[in-house]
Amino acid sequence: MDAQKEIDTRGLNCPLPILKAKKALADMASGDVLKVVSTDPGSMRDFQAFARQTGNELVEQAANNDEFVHFLRRR
């Protein structure tokens, strides 16, 4: 999936990946896609809750070995 912006939150635990994603999304245009790469297993459910609470669309999530990739579309 193509993303307009990517942030690397490897090594960071909750709530830092969410906070960094929130800050990145604030600087993006509506409809743009943000890719977040994380090593926190809890980020899978954290980003699901974040999307529900903020109205941003969680387009895709994937777990690749010890990394978790999230794609969010800015509302």
MDAnalysis code that builds the backbone (N, CA, C; Angstrom):
import MDAnalysis as mda
import numpy as np

u = mda.Universe.empty(225, n_residues=75, atom_resindex=np.repeat(np.arange(75), 3), trajectory=True)
u.add_TopologyAttr("name", ["N", "CA", "C"] * 75)
u.add_TopologyAttr("resid", np.arange(1, 76))
u.add_TopologyAttr("resname", ["MET", "ASP", "ALA", "GLN", "LYS", "GLU", "ILE", "ASP", "THR", "ARG", "GLY", "LEU", "ASN", "CYS", "PRO", "LEU", "PRO", "ILE", "LEU", "LYS", "ALA", "LYS", "LYS", "ALA", "LEU", "ALA", "ASP", "MET", "ALA", "SER", "GLY", "ASP", "VAL", "LEU", "LYS", "VAL", "VAL", "SER", "THR", "ASP", "PRO", "GLY", "SER", "MET", "ARG", "ASP", "PHE", "GLN", "ALA", "PHE", "ALA", "ARG", "GLN", "THR", "GLY", "ASN", "GLU", "LEU", "VAL", "GLU", "GLN", "ALA", "ALA", "ASN", "ASN", "ASP", "GLU", "PHE", "VAL", "HIS", "PHE", "LEU", "ARG", "ARG", "ARG"])
u.atoms.positions = np.array([
    [0.841, -1.186, 0.000],
    [0.000, 0.000, 0.000],
    [0.887, 1.252, 0.000],
    [0.499, 2.230, -0.785],
    [1.240, 3.486, -0.832],
    [0.830, 4.379, 0.333],
    [1.819, 4.985, 0.956],
    [1.550, 5.909, 2.057],
    [2.245, 7.238, 1.763],
    [1.588, 8.330, 2.130],
    [2.173, 9.652, 1.921],
    [3.249, 9.951, 2.977],
    [3.149, 9.287, 4.118],
    [4.119, 9.511, 5.190],
    [4.321, 8.198, 5.934],
    [5.550, 7.980, 6.417],
    [5.851, 6.785, 7.201],
    [6.588, 7.202, 8.463],
    [6.205, 6.598, 9.592],
    [6.936, 6.853, 10.829],
    [7.407, 5.520, 11.411],
    [8.589, 5.566, 12.007],
    [9.213, 4.386, 12.592],
    [9.117, 4.512, 14.108],
    [8.328, 3.628, 14.724],
    [8.197, 3.660, 16.182],
    [8.772, 2.386, 16.797],
    [9.711, 1.750, 16.084],
    [10.351, 0.541, 16.613],
    [11.022, 0.861, 17.951],
    [10.852, -0.049, 18.902],
    [11.479, 0.119, 20.212],
    [10.661, 0.953, 21.181],
    [9.587, 1.552, 20.699],
    [8.738, 2.370, 21.572],
    [7.510, 1.569, 22.004],
    [7.115, 1.747, 23.245],
    [5.928, 1.062, 23.756],
    [4.800, 2.056, 23.963],
    [3.600, 1.509, 24.100],
    [2.397, 2.308, 24.309],
    [2.628, 3.299, 25.459],
    [2.226, 4.532, 25.315],
    [1.392, 5.084, 24.252],
    [2.182, 5.824, 23.166],
    [3.495, 5.699, 23.155],
    [4.308, 6.504, 22.231],
    [3.997, 6.280, 20.747],
    [3.807, 5.044, 20.264],
    [3.454, 4.904, 18.833],
    [2.162, 5.644, 18.470],
    [1.179, 5.599, 19.355],
    [-0.090, 6.290, 19.107],
    [0.121, 7.807, 19.112],
    [0.880, 8.294, 20.064],
    [1.121, 9.741, 20.154],
    [1.858, 10.249, 18.918],
    [2.849, 9.491, 18.465],
    [3.594, 9.895, 17.266],
    [2.698, 9.851, 16.024],
    [1.821, 8.853, 15.953],
    [0.889, 8.756, 14.820],
    [-0.094, 9.916, 14.850],
    [-0.584, 10.254, 16.024],
    [-1.536, 11.363, 16.152],
    [-0.898, 12.666, 15.677],
    [0.351, 12.893, 16.068],
    [1.073, 14.102, 15.656],
    [1.294, 14.112, 14.144],
    [1.678, 12.982, 13.580],
    [1.915, 12.892, 12.127],
    [0.624, 13.126, 11.358],
    [-0.477, 12.533, 11.813],
    [-1.759, 12.692, 11.118],
    [-2.226, 14.146, 11.137],
    [-1.912, 14.871, 12.190],
    [-2.329, 16.271, 12.306],
    [-1.730, 17.132, 11.196],
    [-0.565, 16.727, 10.686],
    [0.121, 17.486, 9.640],
    [-0.224, 17.000, 8.234],
    [-1.151, 16.055, 8.128],
    [-1.477, 15.462, 6.833],
    [-2.837, 15.939, 6.335],
    [-3.037, 15.837, 5.028],
    [-4.315, 16.236, 4.420],
    [-5.326, 15.106, 4.548],
    [-6.583, 15.466, 4.508],
    [-7.653, 14.482, 4.567],
    [-7.512, 13.490, 3.416],
    [-7.606, 12.193, 3.724],
    [-7.468, 11.156, 2.706],
    [-6.061, 10.610, 2.554],
    [-5.066, 11.314, 3.103],
    [-3.689, 10.820, 3.041],
    [-3.534, 9.588, 3.927],
    [-2.561, 8.736, 3.579],
    [-2.327, 7.500, 4.320],
    [-0.999, 7.583, 5.068],
    [-1.037, 7.170, 6.335],
    [0.146, 7.123, 7.194],
    [0.500, 5.673, 7.456],
    [1.781, 5.343, 7.289],
    [2.284, 4.009, 7.617],
    [3.061, 4.108, 8.922],
    [2.716, 3.237, 9.864],
    [3.404, 3.209, 11.161],
    [4.020, 1.825, 11.337],
    [5.324, 1.783, 11.598],
    [6.014, 0.521, 11.866],
    [6.358, 0.485, 13.349],
    [5.949, -0.607, 14.012],
    [6.114, -0.716, 15.458],
    [6.645, -2.093, 15.829],
    [7.258, -2.201, 17.006],
    [7.667, -3.501, 17.537],
    [6.855, -3.860, 18.779],
    [5.892, -3.032, 19.132],
    [5.040, -3.261, 20.302],
    [3.853, -4.140, 19.908],
    [3.780, -5.393, 20.422],
    [2.657, -6.268, 20.053],
    [1.298, -5.660, 20.417],
    [1.245, -4.860, 21.454],
    [0.000, -4.219, 21.860],
    [-0.472, -3.162, 20.884],
    [0.400, -2.782, 19.949],
    [0.021, -1.737, 18.986],
    [-1.111, -2.204, 18.071],
    [-1.274, -3.506, 17.887],
    [-2.354, -4.005, 17.028],
    [-3.709, -3.547, 17.579],
    [-3.964, -3.807, 18.844],
    [-5.249, -3.397, 19.437],
    [-5.281, -1.890, 19.711],
    [-4.111, -1.307, 20.026],
    [-4.058, 0.136, 20.297],
    [-4.496, 0.940, 19.074],
    [-4.024, 0.556, 17.880],
    [-4.374, 1.302, 16.678],
    [-5.825, 1.059, 16.269],
    [-6.361, -0.112, 16.591],
    [-7.783, -0.356, 16.336],
    [-8.636, 0.587, 17.186],
    [-8.282, 0.706, 18.458],
    [-9.017, 1.603, 19.359],
    [-8.823, 3.061, 18.953],
    [-7.607, 3.424, 18.569],
    [-7.303, 4.784, 18.148],
    [-8.168, 5.184, 16.955],
    [-8.285, 4.281, 15.980],
    [-9.082, 4.567, 14.782],
    [-10.556, 4.763, 15.156],
    [-11.079, 3.897, 16.013],
    [-12.482, 4.028, 16.439],
    [-12.720, 5.358, 17.150],
    [-11.791, 5.758, 17.999],
    [-11.965, 6.960, 18.815],
    [-11.780, 8.248, 18.027],
    [-10.946, 8.225, 16.991],
    [-10.615, 9.463, 16.283],
    [-11.344, 9.623, 14.958],
    [-11.914, 8.546, 14.436],
    [-12.586, 8.630, 13.143],
    [-11.654, 8.466, 11.961],
    [-10.360, 8.271, 12.217],
    [-9.431, 7.946, 11.134],
    [-9.644, 6.479, 10.768],
    [-9.431, 6.143, 9.502],
    [-9.692, 4.779, 9.044],
    [-8.439, 3.923, 9.161],
    [-8.561, 2.798, 9.849],
    [-7.483, 1.819, 9.903],
    [-7.634, 0.951, 8.658],
    [-6.819, 1.235, 7.655],
    [-6.964, 0.594, 6.350],
    [-6.434, -0.832, 6.374],
    [-5.311, -1.031, 7.051],
    [-4.661, -2.344, 7.025],
    [-3.730, -2.480, 8.212],
    [-3.595, -3.712, 8.697],
    [-2.610, -4.041, 9.723],
    [-1.943, -5.346, 9.327],
    [-0.665, -5.462, 9.629],
    [0.048, -6.704, 9.324],
    [1.109, -6.951, 10.386],
    [1.320, -8.224, 10.689],
    [2.385, -8.620, 11.607],
    [3.429, -9.375, 10.796],
    [4.654, -8.858, 10.784],
    [5.758, -9.486, 10.061],
    [6.869, -9.780, 11.055],
    [6.983, -11.037, 11.466],
    [7.953, -11.444, 12.484],
    [7.728, -10.634, 13.747],
    [8.676, -9.790, 14.124],
    [8.543, -9.000, 15.350],
    [8.111, -7.568, 15.077],
    [7.667, -7.283, 13.855],
    [7.238, -5.931, 13.506],
    [5.754, -5.916, 13.153],
    [5.129, -4.807, 13.498],
    [3.707, -4.628, 13.246],
    [3.546, -3.366, 12.415],
    [2.829, -3.482, 11.295],
    [2.687, -2.366, 10.366],
    [1.213, -1.976, 10.324],
    [0.972, -0.674, 10.449],
    [-0.390, -0.128, 10.473],
    [-0.503, 0.950, 9.398],
    [-1.603, 0.946, 8.662],
    [-1.889, 1.982, 7.679],
    [-3.157, 2.698, 8.102],
    [-3.043, 3.986, 8.306],
    [-4.185, 4.814, 8.725],
    [-4.482, 5.865, 7.664],
    [-5.756, 6.015, 7.328],
    [-6.159, 7.070, 6.390],
    [-6.724, 8.219, 7.200],
    [-6.175, 9.409, 6.971],
    [-6.600, 10.616, 7.692],
    [-8.042, 10.957, 7.336],
    [-8.823, 11.240, 8.363],
    [-10.232, 11.585, 8.136],
    [-10.359, 12.970, 7.550],
])
